[in-house]
Amino acid sequence: MKPFLQTFIQDKLHSLQMDYEHNIALIGYEFEDHRLAYEIQQQQEQQQNLNVHQQQLIENLCHRKYQNEMSKCDFNSLKQLLRQKELPKSLDTIQIVFPVYIQAIDDPRIRQEYLNRHEQIMETYKSEMMILLVYIAEIFMLEIQQLFDDEMAKLWQEQHCLPIKKRFNSIVLNLMEQRFANITKKVQCISQYKLSSLVDESLTL
């Protein structure tokens, strides 16, 4: 087998293995989340304290937690690219065709001068867009963080208004913390997979 073909096959097999392991890991995190949600429900049933509204509050919090962790991940990734003076694929692949009138200039020196200016303008545009992307990602991250904090405050406020026997016990609160931790690990898994995919993609170019 020719070396380049063997390398190509090995790269594809490695990529398939990464996809498989990533999907298996995600299934594990999903299973753990459902298990913890079921345990919370069981605890409330044992307390005869099954409240659909409170259950919905917990689910909303978990959804916000996932959004919160993903927004942090996206912001940190963009910030790292900015520090390294790299561009995300969406920006790096932007190309504007040189105007025909520039390509038609006979004098090679003048033509090259205009082409260089064109390249400089494109690089400046991409850099400014990158800064804007980081800024937007940070604003979104802070907004999601505020939504999560508001939902958490709402839950605690409602808990304090309930009779003690109707409030979440320490077991339920611990299970909620476990769900949050599991969500954080899931997002970290997604982030690492994306990063590994980008590294592999750059190595195969």
Buried (B, 14 or more C-beta within 10 A) or exposed (E): EEEEEEEEEEEEEEBEEBEEEBEEBBEBBEEBBEBBBEBBBBBBEEBEBEBEEBBEBBEBBBBBBBBBBBBBBBBEBBBEBBEEEEBBEEBEEEEEEEEEEBEEBEEEEEBEEBBEEBEEEEEEEBBEBBEEBBEEBBEBBEEBBEBBEEBBEEBEEBBEEEEEEBBBBEBBEBBBEBBBEBBBBBBEBBBEBBEBBBEEEEEEE
